[in-house]
Every structure is written in structure tokens, then in C-alpha cells.
Amino acid sequence: MQDEPHGRPDGSPATGLGTAGKYAGIGIQFGASIVLFLYAGRWVDQQLGTAPIFLIVGVFVGATAAFYSIYKRLMRDLKDEEAAQSRASKDA
């Protein structure tokens, strides 16, 4: 079931708690992405016997991927909200 851009599927506005929960997941995703790539870089460093080069690269790749994902989600949510407002103004 896909979330409606302006709130609940029945058209009523989203609660503050629902919106907060939706965006709290972004923070968790950001942290998890960095930690995942950090450990991947650490593992590559151990396999190759290199200094923390890949660990550092992993952190930057993880942060970049997280920022990109967050940007895409926020832009999609903004577009959905604008479309919902446009529909609401046409209905009124």
C-alpha cells in the first residue's frame, strides 16, 4: 500500500507523530549506511593489509550514498506534497 502524499489514504491530514516517524527513519538510514560502509572498508583493509585507507573511503562513500538517498526522498516527498496541494486547490 502506497502512502498518500498529503497524509492518510482516506485523505485526512497526517499526524505529527506519523510525519516524525517517517523522517526519523532517515536518520537511522543515514547512520546505518555509514556504519555498513565503514565495516566494509575495514574488512577490505584487513584483506589487503592496507592502512585505514579503505575504512576512510568507506565512510565517505557511505555518507555520500546516505546524502543522495535522503535528497531523493525529500525531493520526492516535496513533489508529492505539491501535487496534493494542486489537486486540493482544483477540488476547492
C-alpha positions in Angstrom: 0.0 0.0 0.0 1.5 3.3 -1.0 1.3 6.3 1.3 -0.8 9.2 0.1 1.4 12.3 -0.3 -0.9 14.5 1.8 -1.5 12.2 4.7 -3.5 9.1 5.2 -5.1 7.0 2.5 -8.5 8.4 3.3 -7.4 11.9 2.6 -7.2 13.2 6.2 -4.0 15.0 7.1 -1.1 13.1 8.6 -0.5 13.4 12.3 2.7 15.0 13.6 3.8 11.7 15.1 3.4 9.9 11.7 5.5 12.5 10.0 8.1 12.4 12.7 8.3 8.7 12.4 8.7 8.9 8.7 11.6 11.2 8.9 13.2 9.5 12.0 13.8 6.6 9.7 16.0 8.8 7.5 18.4 9.4 10.4 18.6 5.7 11.1 19.2 5.0 7.4 22.0 7.6 7.4 23.8 6.1 10.4 23.3 2.6 9.1 24.7 3.4 5.7 27.9 5.0 7.2 28.4 2.1 9.6 27.9 -0.5 6.9 30.4 1.1 4.6 32.8 1.7 7.5 32.9 -2.0 8.3 33.2 -2.9 4.6 36.2 -0.6 4.3 37.7 -2.1 7.4 37.2 -5.6 6.0 38.9 -4.7 2.7 41.8 -3.1 4.7 42.2 -6.4 6.7 42.2 -8.5 3.5 44.7 -6.3 1.7 46.8 -5.4 4.7 46.5 -1.7 4.0 46.3 1.1 6.5 42.8 2.7 7.1 42.6 3.8 3.5 39.5 1.8 2.6 38.0 2.5 6.0 38.1 6.2 5.3 36.9 5.7 1.7 34.1 3.5 3.1 33.0 6.3 5.5 32.9 8.9 2.7 31.1 6.5 0.3 28.6 5.7 2.9 28.0 9.3 3.8 27.7 10.2 0.1 25.2 7.4 -0.5 23.2 8.4 2.5 23.0 12.1 1.5 22.0 11.1 -2.0 19.3 8.8 -0.7 18.0 11.4 1.7 18.0 14.1 -1.1 16.0 11.8 -3.4 13.4 11.0 -0.7 12.9 14.6 0.3 12.6 15.8 -3.3 10.0 13.0 -3.9 8.1 14.0 -0.8 8.2 17.7 -1.8 6.9 16.8 -5.3 4.1 14.6 -3.9 3.1 17.4 -1.5 3.0 20.0 -4.3 0.9 17.6 -6.4 -1.5 17.1 -3.4 -1.8 20.8 -2.9 -2.5 21.3 -6.6 -5.2 18.7 -6.5 -6.7 20.2 -3.4 -6.9 23.7 -5.0 -8.6 22.3 -8.1 -11.2 20.4 -6.0 -12.0 23.6 -4.0 
